[in-house]
Amino acid sequence: MSDIETDRAALERALAGHGPYDLFACDPALADTAAFCAAYRFAMEDAANTIVVIGKSDPPRYAACVVLATHRLDVNRTVKARLGTRKASFASPDETRGLTGMAIGGVTAFGLPDGLPLWVDAAVMDRRRIVLGGGSRSWKIIAPPSILLTLPGVEVVEGLASPFTRTSGEVSEPSG
C-alpha cells in the first residue's frame, strides 16, 4: 500500500462515525492553506486550520484550535487565559508533529491525542462547509462544520479568533 493510500485509510478510520464528509487528494507541495486554496479554487473563508498551541508552564500545556484561514487566533489573550498560563505561543512544527503525529499543512482535528483540548472558533460554525487538514499533507476533509461537534471534549469558543486583515507581504498563522 502506498503512503497516500495508508494516509487515506488512517483518515477514514479517524472520521468513521462522525458524519458526512468528502476527502480531497492534494499535492503535498500545495497543502499549505493559501497555496491549496489558490491551486484548487477553494475560498479562503472556507479553509479551517487546526493549530496546536502551547502554554509555557512546567509542564507545558497544549491545545488544538480550529480557526478560519481568514481569522487570527488570539494567542496572547484568549488562548493564554484558557490554558491558564502566563505565556502562550504556536507550537513549533516539531512539537506539533511530536504531539499529534501530523505535519503542519495537514493537521486535523480528527485523530488528535486523547485529552488534548480542542477549541473551535465560533466563526467556523457559521460556514456552510469547511476544508480541514486531513492528517497528512496529501489529504483535505470537506465537511459541514457540525462534524467538529462530534468530537469528544470539543468546545466552541466565541472570540477565539478575529477577522484577519492582510497587508502586503503579511503572513497569517501556521496552516493546517
TORDO-661580 format. One line per 8 residues: their letters; for each residue y, x, z of C-alpha. Coordinates in pm, whole numbers, plus 50000, padded with zeros to 5 digits. Each point is the difference from the previous one (the first is absolute). Layout:
BEGIN
a = Y,X,Z ~ ...;
//
This chain:
BEGIN
msdietdr = 50000,50000,50000 ~ 50343,50140,49906 ~ 50282,50045,50253 ~ 50188,49701,49857 ~ 49688,49782,50031 ~ 49942,50125,50356 ~ 50365,49928,50088 ~ 49972,49650,49853;
aalerala = 49679,49924,50192 ~ 50160,50113,50329 ~ 50310,49790,49926 ~ 49793,49691,49920 ~ 49812,50042,50329 ~ 50331,50025,50191 ~ 50135,49688,49824 ~ 49686,49787,50040;
ghgpydlf = 50074,49671,50175 ~ 50379,50042,49996 ~ 50081,49756,49721 ~ 50089,50019,49631 ~ 50115,50325,49842 ~ 49990,50192,49675 ~ 49939,50372,49970 ~ 50209,50203,49759;
acdpalad = 49885,50344,49886 ~ 50276,50255,49959 ~ 50043,50359,49897 ~ 50009,50200,50327 ~ 50300,50193,49863 ~ 50188,49666,49988 ~ 49897,49872,50345 ~ 50336,50056,50170;
taafcaay = 50190,49672,50008 ~ 50291,50066,49763 ~ 49777,50168,49739 ~ 49735,49726,50030 ~ 50251,49716,49964 ~ 50168,50164,49700 ~ 49676,50089,49822 ~ 49821,49670,50058;
rfamedaa = 50305,49770,49998 ~ 49980,49862,50351 ~ 50318,49903,50184 ~ 50099,50234,50282 ~ 50069,49684,50203 ~ 49625,49926,49992 ~ 49889,50348,50106 ~ 49903,50011,50368;
ntivvigk = 49952,50349,50142 ~ 49779,50072,50298 ~ 50169,50280,50195 ~ 49853,50176,50302 ~ 50251,50087,50272 ~ 49967,50220,50307 ~ 50164,49967,50338 ~ 50069,50345,50142;
sdppryaa = 49833,49981,50339 ~ 49706,50162,50175 ~ 49765,49880,49865 ~ 50171,49894,49677 ~ 50003,49627,49920 ~ 49939,49877,49647 ~ 50050,49673,49812 ~ 49978,49885,49639;
cvvlathr = 50290,49803,49855 ~ 50002,49791,49682 ~ 50343,49975,49839 ~ 50129,49912,49655 ~ 50092,50296,49781 ~ 50351,49854,49979 ~ 50039,50027,50378 ~ 50053,50286,50245;
ldvnrtvk = 49775,50016,50305 ~ 50209,50006,50321 ~ 49827,50298,50162 ~ 50289,50098,50228 ~ 50036,49664,50172 ~ 49731,49738,49942 ~ 49700,50231,49955 ~ 50104,50231,50284;
arlgtrka = 50050,49703,50235 ~ 49667,49840,49904 ~ 49817,50332,50053 ~ 50177,50047,50334 ~ 50095,50358,49921 ~ 50326,50197,50004 ~ 49943,50127,49644 ~ 49814,49869,49698;
sfaspdet = 49959,50112,49641 ~ 49787,49957,49691 ~ 49659,50159,50044 ~ 49949,50300,49774 ~ 49763,49974,49705 ~ 49746,50207,50197 ~ 50036,49780,50311 ~ 49966,49688,49784;
rgltgmai = 49685,50129,49830 ~ 49852,50119,50332 ~ 50059,49665,50167 ~ 49916,49763,49712 ~ 49794,50206,49755 ~ 50253,49892,49733 ~ 50254,50194,49795 ~ 50367,49912,49968;
ggvtafgl = 50030,49781,49691 ~ 49681,49815,50086 ~ 50026,49906,50368 ~ 49896,49640,50057 ~ 50000,49765,50296 ~ 49630,49936,49933 ~ 49758,50244,50160 ~ 50241,50142,50257;
pdglplwv = 49846,50139,50320 ~ 49925,49747,50274 ~ 50280,49975,50254 ~ 50274,50129,49769 ~ 50290,49753,50028 ~ 50088,49835,49668 ~ 50353,49865,49965 ~ 50115,49810,49691;
daavmdrr = 50369,49954,49927 ~ 50078,49627,49978 ~ 50153,50044,49651 ~ 49653,50090,49865 ~ 49883,49649,50087 ~ 50272,49845,49780 ~ 49852,50138,49676 ~ 49770,49793,49778;
rivlgggs = 49774,50303,49951 ~ 50002,50360,50114 ~ 49858,50323,49863 ~ 49843,50216,50272 ~ 49841,50342,49996 ~ 49626,49987,49949 ~ 49876,50269,50238 ~ 50008,50265,49728;
rswkiiap = 50251,50101,49734 ~ 49776,49834,49735 ~ 50028,49637,50113 ~ 50258,49737,50094 ~ 49942,49658,50155 ~ 50186,49697,49863 ~ 49992,49705,50238 ~ 50206,49735,50173;
psilltlp = 50164,50149,50312 ~ 49802,49757,50216 ~ 49699,50231,49950 ~ 50162,50230,50258 ~ 49980,49726,50264 ~ 49620,50021,49985 ~ 50001,50348,50152 ~ 49929,50039,50371;
gvevvegl = 50305,50063,50218 ~ 50253,49975,49717 ~ 50354,49910,50108 ~ 50276,49872,49773 ~ 50323,50159,50125 ~ 50352,49876,49922 ~ 50232,50293,49934 ~ 49728,50263,49963;
aspftrts = 50178,50099,49678 ~ 50323,49915,49822 ~ 50095,49981,49632 ~ 50047,50346,49857 ~ 50296,50075,49779 ~ 49916,50292,49775 ~ 50260,50246,49887 ~ 49958,50255,49726;
gevsepsg = 49734,50251,50089 ~ 49910,49839,50332 ~ 49633,49961,50085 ~ 49852,49739,50234 ~ 49715,50028,50248 ~ 49654,50135,49917 ~ 49815,49785,49748 ~ 49690,49811,50090;
//
